[in-house]
Each structure stands twice: as structure tokens, then as C-alpha cells.
Amino acid sequence: MLPSANRMRRSTDFASVVRRGARARGPAVVVHQRLGIGTDAALVGFVVNRAVGGSVVRHRVTRRLRAQLAQRLPGLPRGSGTVVRALPAAADATSAQLGAALDSAFARLRTRA
């Protein structure tokens, strides 16, 4: 489970990370990450819009992404902001596939830093 201290809540934080952060795209997700947003912990947020599916599908995708990201939280840089945006392909992806997509995106972001 993702600790509440690591959840991004303010729209200004989301906007800052998406607009000014680095981006890595995969088949099911787009990961935006910005370093040095001014917090001690790594903040994480999710964007799962209606293009992914109905309410039940969107919530299922969000739960799966949250569980996968909770496992990867210790590897995120302290003071960073990360926004994971689900693409329509995430609706049919398994938890393992979403985890692999996150790993791939984080690897690409690390090579850019």
C-alpha cells in the first residue's frame, strides 16, 4: 500500500511535474518525473482518465498501479515528484504488465538524468 505521506494531492504539484518534468512513454503508461520539488519524501500521483474505460475499469487500473508503485517507492529519488498517466492499453494490462511498464519507464528516466 502506498503511504499517504507519499501521495500527491495538490493540482499545482501535478501540473508542475507534468509540465516541467522528464517523460517516458510505454505501451500502457506515461511516467512524468521531476526532481527537487521541495519535499523530503518522493510524491506520487496518478492520472487515469475516461479514455481508459468506465469507472470500475479506471479504479481497477488505479489500484493496480498504486500497488505496483508502492513496491518501487524506495527506489524513487527523495524529493522527486512522479505522475503516472494511464493510457487506454492499461485497461487490459495485468498487474505484472503494468509493473514491467513502470520499470521500463523508470529505467529510461534514469538514463536521461
C-alpha positions in Angstrom: 0.0 0.0 0.0 1.3 3.5 -0.9 1.8 5.5 2.3 -0.4 8.6 2.5 2.7 10.8 3.0 3.8 9.9 -0.5 0.5 10.8 -2.3 0.4 13.9 -4.4 -2.7 15.9 -3.6 -2.4 19.4 -4.9 -3.2 20.2 -8.5 -0.2 22.6 -8.6 2.1 19.7 -7.8 0.6 17.6 -10.6 0.9 20.5 -13.1 4.5 21.2 -12.1 5.6 17.6 -12.6 3.7 17.1 -15.9 4.8 20.4 -17.4 8.4 20.6 -16.2 9.4 17.1 -15.6 11.1 14.4 -17.8 8.7 12.0 -19.5 9.0 8.3 -20.5 6.2 6.6 -22.5 5.4 3.0 -22.6 2.5 1.0 -24.2 0.3 1.3 -21.1 1.6 4.3 -19.1 3.4 7.6 -19.4 5.6 8.5 -16.4 6.4 12.1 -15.7 9.1 12.8 -13.1 10.6 16.0 -11.7 13.4 16.1 -9.3 13.7 18.6 -6.4 10.1 19.7 -5.9 10.8 20.7 -2.3 9.6 17.8 -0.2 11.5 15.2 1.9 9.6 12.2 0.5 9.0 11.2 -3.1 5.5 12.2 -4.1 3.4 10.1 -6.4 0.2 10.8 -8.3 -2.0 9.1 -10.8 -4.0 10.3 -13.8 -6.5 7.7 -15.2 -9.0 9.4 -17.4 -12.2 8.3 -19.1 -10.3 7.1 -22.2 -9.1 4.2 -20.2 -12.6 2.9 -19.5 -15.6 3.2 -17.2 -15.4 3.9 -13.5 -14.9 0.3 -12.5 -12.1 -0.1 -15.0 -10.4 3.2 -14.1 -10.5 2.3 -10.4 -9.1 -1.2 -11.0 -6.2 0.3 -13.1 -5.5 2.9 -10.3 -5.4 0.2 -7.6 -3.0 -1.9 -9.7 -0.8 1.0 -10.5 -0.8 2.1 -6.8 0.2 -1.4 -5.7 3.0 -1.7 -8.3 4.3 1.8 -7.5 4.3 1.1 -3.7 6.8 -1.7 -4.4 9.1 0.7 -6.3 8.8 3.7 -4.0 12.1 3.0 -2.1 13.9 3.3 -5.5 12.5 6.8 -6.3 14.7 9.8 -5.6 13.9 11.7 -2.4 12.2 15.0 -3.1 11.0 14.0 -6.5 7.5 14.1 -7.9 6.2 11.3 -10.1 2.9 11.3 -12.1 1.8 8.1 -13.7 -0.7 8.6 -16.5 -2.5 5.5 -17.7 -3.1 5.0 -21.4 -6.1 3.1 -22.8 -4.0 -0.1 -23.1 -3.7 -0.1 -19.3 -7.3 -1.3 -19.1 -6.4 -4.7 -20.5 -3.0 -5.0 -18.9 -2.3 -7.3 -15.9 -0.6 -6.1 -12.8 2.7 -7.7 -13.9 2.5 -5.9 -17.3 1.9 -2.6 -15.6 4.8 -3.3 -13.3 7.0 -4.1 -16.3 5.9 -0.9 -18.0 6.8 1.2 -14.9 10.2 -0.5 -14.6 10.9 0.3 -18.3 9.8 3.9 -17.9 11.9 4.4 -14.8 14.9 2.9 -16.5 14.6 5.3 -19.4 14.2 8.2 -17.0 17.3 7.2 -15.1 19.4 7.1 -18.3 18.3 10.7 -19.0 19.3 12.1 -15.6 
